[in-house]
Amino acid sequence: MKAFVFPGQGAQFVGMGKDLYESSSLAKELFEKANDILGYRITDIMFEGTDEDLRQTKVTQPAVFLHSVISALCMGDDFQPEMTAGHSLGEFSALVAAGALSFEDGLKLVYARAMAMQKACEAQPSAMAAILGLADEKVEEICASITDEVCVPANYNCPGQIVISGSIAGIEKGCEPMKAAGAKRALPLKVGGAFHSPLMEPARVELEAAIHATEIQTPKCPVYQNVDAKPYTDPVEIKKNLVAQLTASVRWTQTVHTMVADGATDFTECGPGAVLQGMIRKIEPTVTAHGIL
């Protein structure tokens, strides 16, 4: 079965989408529609901005969403998903690709999410760190032992790679014992704040209203959602999971396992970079993972 997957924040690069814009009339039309919806020319930042401009959460999220969705839609008849999933922000791209969300509504929600998350990050400085080479259970155990600060597993990316998220002091308290327990690295990440942690609660509340005001249709194929790595087609459940996602862990390792158990043999990553392809090969070495062919 063919699975299509969509990356999250961090996959962006300057120049992303420019080739699509110049070579496809559909892509150009959708990018210009996005400029109108957002009220500024995001394409200028995507195609010719600086890394710093592109790294702002309020720019990064809609930029990655646009590149991902437009890449998929420009595949034409080659885009026939039997299941979709996205990593964090990529879940919104996956829902548009599966026909659950319109392009316009997807972009508006992603922008609302980005603005709410940026506001939450500015209100309370926080951090994330990648823990490499340590078992998931050990990372969970150390996070649970830190009770006076926020430190939680945020992204289960692939075996031996978990990202933790929390307060600045919480991440500092978590990194040392992880290294002492045998982690190869405990690497602070250049992100705006503690995504997928309880510190995103103000953003979750803000986004909940926007999600409930948006129409979500029954998707044409199952969408595997981050919060529990299970497939969904019921719009009510999809909305509930989208809201929960902001403060919950991204269970990407478990998602890929579930998709393969349900029959996925071929994964196509739509969007900038190739991060998910690398993760998928580590999670399930027997499947095929590639970008758009």
Secondary structure, DSSP 4 states (H G I P E B T S, - for coil): -EEEEE--TT---TTTTHHHHHH-HHHHHHHHHHHHHHTS-HHHHHHH--HHHHHSHHHHHHHHHHHHHHHHHTTGGG---SEEEESTTHHHHHHHHTTSS-HHHHHHHHHHHHHHHHHHHHHS-EEEEEEES--HHHHHHHHHH--SS-EEEEEEEETTEEEEEEEHHHHHHHHHHHHHTT-SEEEE---SS-TTSGGGHHHHHHHHHHHHTS--PPPSS-EE-TTTS-EE--HHHHHHHHHHHTTS-B-HHHHHHHHHHTT--EEEE-SSSSHHHHHHHHH-TTSEEEE--
